[in-house]
Amino acid sequence: MPLSRFVKKSLCNLSVNARCQTVAIMMKQVTGCHPGGLLLVCLTLAVVFMIGVWQDPATHKLITPSPVSVHPLYPSRVPLLDLPGFTYIINNDVCSADVFIIVIIHTHPANRMERDLMRQHIPEEDLRDLGMRRVFLLARAEWEDQELYHKTSQWSINEENLMHHDIIQGNFKEHYHNLTYKHIMGLQWATHYCPHTKFIIKMDDDIAVDLYQFRDKLRTRFWGRKNLILGLMQIEAKPVRNKASKWYVSEKEYPEKYYAPFMSGWAYAMTMDAASAIVAESIKWPYFWIDDVHVTGTLAEKVGVKREGLNRFYTLHVDHLHCCVELPNNADYFCDFLVGPSEGDPDVLGKVWDHARSCYINPCQRRPPEISVSKTCVRAKLPPLAPLGKGHGEIVKVYGPFL
Ligand SMILES: *[C@@H]1O[C@H](CO)[C@@H](O)[C@H](O)[C@H]1NC(C)=O
């Protein structure tokens, strides 16, 4: 049957029309498109629904509905590296023209507590006042090989999203070998849904990041910059060749002796143009699962994105963070660090964020160098990770919080 007759027939079909109208109204609300556009959308949808009920004359079998979707938040066939059929399970359009920094947070579906902690201590209203928005990046939880995690149902994630509207969830499996998918998904999402934003801040959900000070630093020192990533720069880091390690990387996966200089995934800032370039480049190279190495190292190097270390604003010691909020007169001073690890302790996250927020509400002073946290903090244990010892104390050879 020729297509035109089919379209006519189904356009006369009441139920298709009703659906079409509903969708058309939705589309109008979402896109504000004009009636001519609506007709086109209607026709497209009619075709889509029709294909869904199309019977193959040869086999008399129903052909499976085509997954073609024109919904702006749920488009089908978004390219994401080598993943066939990538789509969002949950998506939100959170950016408007007044957003300058979008914060994207890697989190496991089971980590509801961490997400709520951050929502509670860094309220969304603050972020709005500061021209920022926040979304959490999730994949799909499959529990059979993840006994360590509390089993969170998809239902409860949907509920969580209905409450907060801040979840972006991809349809690939949540797994630490899949974090590069998540990382590129986040950057791609940001370039697509927040195109007017100047910076992306990518962070992990267990890292204490003072977003108030981080934003100030970006505004005062890096605002007009392009093609740039800022963070805890890792230089001359080597792949782990010990097969017993969770982070073992074979010669086949990564033949070079050193990784390209990359930014720790704890927290970094990236300009929007750099994110676009990296996303475009990402489909040209084989998958490599250590996401911060691949995205902020290998791919950034390929497209010539500049990387600058803010290493002196990062601490590797949770005790430094404790000191920030415990040293005498701490309420008068900013913490010396923008970013530090929580080592799985939610209390320290809450305290650091509350302190950061109080310095936002009642501006604090810089700590004078003679009473800097690293000088006066007596809690600090010996570093868990030996610095490179090359005379530049800022540069440390670490990968993430795990090594
Ligand atoms: C990564 O996600 C894909 C798509 O869902 C899945 O097939 C694959 O098994 C996942 N990888 C791991 C290591 O679980």
Ligand as a Chemical Component Dictionary entry (heavy atoms), coordinates in Angstrom:
data_LIG
# 
_chem_comp.id                   LIG 
_chem_comp.type                 NON-POLYMER 
_chem_comp.pdbx_formal_charge   0 
_chem_comp.three_letter_code    LIG 
# 
loop_
_chem_comp_atom.comp_id 
_chem_comp_atom.atom_id 
_chem_comp_atom.alt_atom_id 
_chem_comp_atom.type_symbol 
_chem_comp_atom.charge 
_chem_comp_atom.model_Cartn_x 
_chem_comp_atom.model_Cartn_y 
_chem_comp_atom.model_Cartn_z 
_chem_comp_atom.pdbx_ordinal 
LIG C1 C1 C 0 28.254 -1.843 29.815 1  
LIG O1 O1 O 0 26.964 -1.541 29.302 2  
LIG C2 C2 C 0 26.576 -2.383 28.228 3  
LIG C3 C3 C 0 25.257 -1.860 27.710 4  
LIG O2 O2 O 0 24.279 -1.890 28.705 5  
LIG C4 C4 C 0 26.509 -3.819 28.709 6  
LIG O3 O3 O 0 26.140 -4.662 27.619 7  
LIG C5 C5 C 0 27.860 -4.224 29.257 8  
LIG O4 O4 O 0 27.796 -5.513 29.794 9  
LIG C6 C6 C 0 28.302 -3.252 30.330 10 
LIG N1 N1 N 0 29.671 -3.545 30.737 11 
LIG C7 C7 C 0 29.990 -4.177 31.864 12 
LIG C8 C8 C 0 31.432 -4.400 32.109 13 
LIG O5 O5 O 0 29.147 -4.529 32.657 14 
# 
loop_
_chem_comp_bond.comp_id 
_chem_comp_bond.atom_id_1 
_chem_comp_bond.atom_id_2 
_chem_comp_bond.value_order 
_chem_comp_bond.pdbx_ordinal 
LIG C1 O1 SING 1  
LIG C1 C6 SING 2  
LIG O1 C2 SING 3  
LIG C2 C3 SING 4  
LIG C2 C4 SING 5  
LIG C3 O2 SING 6  
LIG C4 O3 SING 7  
LIG C4 C5 SING 8  
LIG C5 O4 SING 9  
LIG C5 C6 SING 10 
LIG C6 N1 SING 11 
LIG N1 C7 SING 12 
LIG C7 C8 SING 13 
LIG C7 O5 DOUB 14 
# 
